[in-house]
Amino acid sequence: MCSLRSCNHELCINCFECVVKEEFTVKQLVDCPQCGKVIHEDEIIDVLGQDRWMEILEEIEPDIYQGDGSQVKCRCGSMIQVIEHQVNYDITDKDGYFISAEAAEDYAKNRIR
């Protein structure tokens, strides 16, 4: 089971993963199946883990990562360079809460230029 911090609803992790795959494929967003509140990517990563989230993205759009992974293909078709920045642990989410240390490190590692 997992508890969504955006709405406090609990879901089976396997069901949550199915919802993520189905909804993200169709509308590039994921909503809580119980209340419809948007579940942001950082929360998806918190629940499923960064590695599983990347696997899901690669399943959904297998051609998004090019070459060594430093180039990302945008939905519009443009290529974007992924660069690594210095970690900033003072980043807040849209509600003003500090993001987790793991999220801050990932944010720094996966910035785009």
C-alpha positions in Angstrom: 0.0 0.0 0.0 1.0 3.6 -0.6 -0.4 6.8 0.8 -0.5 9.8 -1.5 0.6 12.9 0.3 -1.3 15.2 -2.0 -4.7 13.8 -0.9 -4.0 11.2 1.8 -5.7 8.4 -0.2 -4.2 4.9 0.0 -3.7 2.7 -3.0 -2.1 -0.6 -3.7 1.3 0.1 -5.3 0.5 -2.2 -8.3 -2.8 -0.4 -8.9 -1.0 3.0 -8.5 1.5 2.0 -11.1 -1.3 0.9 -13.5 -3.0 4.3 -13.0 0.3 6.1 -13.7 0.9 4.2 -16.9 -2.6 4.6 -18.2 -3.1 8.2 -17.4 0.3 9.5 -18.2 0.2 7.9 -21.6 -3.1 9.6 -22.4 -2.8 13.0 -20.9 0.7 13.5 -19.5 -0.8 13.9 -16.0 -1.8 11.5 -13.3 -4.9 12.0 -11.1 -5.8 10.2 -7.9 -8.4 7.6 -8.9 -10.4 8.3 -5.7 -10.7 12.1 -5.7 -9.2 13.3 -9.0 -6.5 15.5 -7.5 -3.4 15.8 -9.6 -0.4 13.7 -8.5 2.8 15.5 -9.4 5.9 13.8 -10.7 7.9 14.2 -7.5 5.2 12.3 -5.6 5.1 9.5 -8.3 8.9 9.2 -7.8 8.5 9.1 -4.0 6.0 6.2 -4.3 7.5 4.2 -7.2 11.1 5.2 -7.0 13.2 7.0 -9.5 14.4 3.8 -11.3 10.8 2.5 -11.8 9.5 5.9 -12.9 12.3 6.0 -15.6 11.4 2.5 -16.7 7.8 3.5 -17.0 8.7 6.6 -19.0 10.9 4.5 -21.3 8.0 2.0 -21.8 5.6 4.9 -22.6 7.9 6.8 -24.9 10.8 4.5 -25.8 12.5 7.1 -28.0 12.6 9.9 -25.5 16.2 9.3 -24.4 18.8 9.5 -27.1 22.4 8.1 -27.1 24.1 8.2 -23.7 21.0 9.7 -21.9 22.3 13.3 -22.0 19.9 14.2 -24.7 16.1 14.1 -24.2 13.6 14.3 -27.0 10.8 16.8 -26.1 7.2 16.0 -26.9 7.4 18.7 -29.6 10.3 16.9 -31.2 13.1 19.2 -30.1 16.2 17.8 -28.5 17.1 19.0 -25.0 20.4 18.5 -23.2 20.3 17.1 -19.7 22.9 18.7 -17.4 23.9 18.2 -13.8 23.8 21.2 -11.4 24.8 21.7 -7.8 22.4 20.3 -5.3 20.1 22.9 -3.6 18.3 21.5 -0.5 16.2 24.7 -0.1 13.9 24.0 -3.0 10.2 24.1 -2.1 7.2 22.5 -3.9 4.1 24.4 -5.1 2.7 24.4 -1.6 5.8 25.9 0.0 7.1 22.6 1.6 10.7 21.7 1.2 11.3 18.8 -1.2 13.0 15.7 0.1 16.8 15.4 -0.1 16.5 12.6 -2.6 14.2 14.8 -4.8 16.6 17.8 -4.5 19.5 15.6 -5.6 17.5 14.2 -8.5 16.4 17.7 -9.5 20.0 18.8 -9.6 21.1 15.8 -11.6 18.3 16.0 -14.2 18.2 19.7 -15.1 17.8 20.7 -18.8 19.4 23.3 -20.9 
